[in-house]
Amino acid sequence: MPRSRHDPKALEAVANTRERLIVAACEEFLTLSFLQTDSNAIARRAGLSTGTFYNHFDSKEAIFVSAFERLASEETNAISQACLERFNQTEGSLAAVAEVFVDTLVKSRQRLSVIRQQAEILLRIVPEVQACKRRVRDLSIAALVNHAQLAGITLVSLEELHVRMHIINALGDALATSEFEQYGVGNQCARQQLIAQLTACINVK
């Protein structure tokens, strides 16, 4: 007798298959643009059939959103962990935390440069990508607020945080792709500005 869709083992199998597809999509989109790959390639990378792909995702756009959100969440977690470790190691030195924040962000953005560039293109034409970008921004700000509270640090208003995080993201992407060097501007200046924007998130009044 076939298992019910609500059977725990059946649900686990569905979740595992979906996970394999998301992992494969992450691997594809980290190196190839949205147009360079397709559902067949993602399914093959996951060791599954194209039919199985469409049992879990309606389109390539849908799995792109899941992959982007997964990678962004991993980035937020990596930054949070690195900052927490440095905060504990330096007995609360905010300058040291800012340095490790920038280092971890830029390293992550170098890895994610292809998928982030594609997301910027797609968000103009795919509503799901626009919604995903908002969720990702909310996730990063929520993480910042949560860790600041744990450390006893008061931040600026939520409205200002959104503005500063927008600048921080743009600077991180530009540093990761050496954009400033193309204009004869050293990365050090941009790095200092990134640290300044991060430090300005703290309410010192």
C-alpha positions, 0 to 999 in steps of 0.5 A, a space after each residue: 500500500 502506498 504511503 500517505 502524503 502525511 506519513 512522516 517518512 514520506 514527508 521526510 523524503 519530500 523534504 530531503 529531495 527538495 533540499 537536494 534541489 536547493 543545494 544543487 541550485 546554489 552550486 549552479 547559481 554560484 558559478 553560472 548566470 540565470 540564463 546559463 543554466 536551467 531546470 534540467 541542469 539543476 536536476 542532474 546536479 542533484 541526481 534527480 529527474 526534471 519531472 522531480 524538479 517540477 514536483 517541488 518547484 514551479 519554475 527556475 525563478 522559484 528555485 532561484 529565489 530559494 537558492 538566493 535566500 538560502 545563501 543569504 541566510 548562510 551569509 548572515 549566520 556566518 557574519 553573526 558567528 564571526 562577530 560574536 567570536 571576536 566580541 568575546 575574544 576582545 572583551 567587547 571591542 566594537 572596533 575589532 567586531 567592525 573589522 571582522 564584520 567587513 572581512 567576513 562580508 567581503 569574503 562572502 560577497 566574493 563567493 556570492 558575486 554571480 548570484 547577487 548580480 543576477 538577483 539585481 537584474 531579476 528583481 526588476 522583472 520577477 516579483 518573487 525576487 523583489 519579495 525575497 530581497 526584502 526578506 533577506 534585508 529584514 533577516 540581516 537587520 533582525 540579526 543585527 538588532 538581536 546581537 546588539 541587544 544581547 551585547 547591551 548595545 543601543 542601535 539607531 532607529 529601524 528606519 536609519 538601520 535600513 538606510 545604512 544596511 543598504 549602503 553597507 550592502 552596496 559597499 560590500 558588493 563593490 569591494 568584493 568585485 574590486 569596482 573601486 579599483 576600476 576607477 583608480 580608487 583604492 579599496 582601503 577608502 571604501 573599506 573605511 567607509 563601510 566600517 564607518 557606516 557600520 559604526 554609525 548604526 550604534 546610537 551613541 547619544 
